[in-house]
Amino acid sequence: MINKLKAVCVAGAMVAVTGCGSTVPIGAIITDVNLPIAVTSVNSAGTKTGEASCISYLSMVAKGDCSIEAAKKNGNITTVTSVDWHYDTILGIINNYKVTVHGK
């Protein structure tokens, strides 16, 4: 019985400290943030927009292609002027990621 209790405590501690080094603001219950990734040209705004997205379930299964290259392809963009990132989740159950590329 004590070994099971120890295992549960260790597992709980591992879950509690997971993701502490995150570079994005994360809410304990709801997260819905837009973050800039890069700006390559301040003087020339892009006229085209391309998006790519990914989804993750319980941080256990993830699928999709949310790379900058996929977003460029989806927006028919050859020259990137800026890249933004959107992340939203509720309780960490279903996590949605979207990369938006602006360019020409």
C-alpha positions in Angstrom: 0.0 0.0 0.0 2.8 2.4 0.8 4.5 1.7 -2.5 1.3 2.6 -4.4 1.0 5.8 -2.4 4.6 6.7 -3.2 4.0 6.0 -6.9 0.9 8.2 -6.9 2.8 11.0 -5.1 5.7 10.9 -7.6 3.4 10.8 -10.5 1.4 13.8 -9.1 4.6 15.7 -8.5 5.8 15.1 -12.1 2.4 16.3 -13.5 2.6 19.4 -11.3 6.0 20.6 -12.5 5.5 19.7 -16.2 5.7 22.8 -18.4 7.1 25.1 -15.7 9.7 26.4 -18.2 7.1 27.6 -20.7 7.9 30.8 -22.7 4.2 31.6 -23.3 1.6 32.9 -20.8 -0.5 29.9 -19.7 -3.6 30.1 -17.7 -4.5 27.3 -15.3 -8.0 27.0 -16.7 -8.2 28.8 -20.0 -5.5 30.1 -22.3 -6.2 32.1 -25.5 -3.2 34.1 -26.6 -1.7 35.6 -29.7 2.1 35.9 -29.8 4.5 37.3 -32.4 7.2 35.0 -33.6 9.2 37.1 -36.1 9.1 40.3 -38.2 11.4 40.3 -41.2 10.4 43.6 -42.7 8.9 46.5 -40.8 8.6 48.9 -43.7 6.7 46.5 -46.1 3.4 45.0 -45.0 2.4 41.8 -46.5 -0.7 41.6 -48.7 -1.1 37.8 -48.4 -1.9 35.7 -45.4 -1.4 32.0 -44.9 -2.3 29.8 -41.9 -1.4 26.3 -40.7 -2.7 24.6 -37.6 -2.1 21.6 -35.3 -4.2 20.1 -32.5 -3.2 18.1 -29.4 -5.4 16.0 -27.1 -4.5 15.8 -23.4 -0.8 16.5 -24.4 -0.7 12.9 -25.4 -1.6 12.8 -29.1 -0.8 15.6 -31.5 -1.4 16.0 -35.2 -1.1 18.5 -37.9 1.5 20.7 -39.6 1.7 24.1 -38.1 5.1 25.0 -39.6 5.9 28.3 -41.3 6.5 26.5 -44.5 3.0 25.0 -44.5 1.5 28.4 -43.8 3.5 29.9 -46.6 2.3 27.2 -49.0 -1.4 27.7 -47.8 -1.1 31.4 -48.5 0.9 31.2 -51.7 3.6 33.4 -50.0 7.2 33.6 -51.2 8.5 36.5 -49.1 7.6 36.5 -45.4 7.1 39.8 -43.6 5.9 38.6 -40.2 4.8 35.5 -38.4 2.3 35.2 -35.6 1.3 32.3 -33.4 -2.1 31.6 -31.7 -2.6 29.1 -28.9 -5.8 28.3 -27.1 -6.8 25.6 -24.6 -9.3 24.8 -21.9 -7.9 22.8 -19.0 -5.2 21.4 -21.3 -7.6 18.9 -22.7 -7.8 20.0 -26.3 -4.9 22.4 -27.4 -5.1 24.3 -30.7 -2.1 25.9 -32.3 -2.2 28.2 -35.4 0.7 29.9 -37.2 -0.2 32.9 -39.4 2.3 34.1 -42.0 2.0 37.5 -43.6 3.9 38.3 -46.8 4.0 38.7 -50.5 
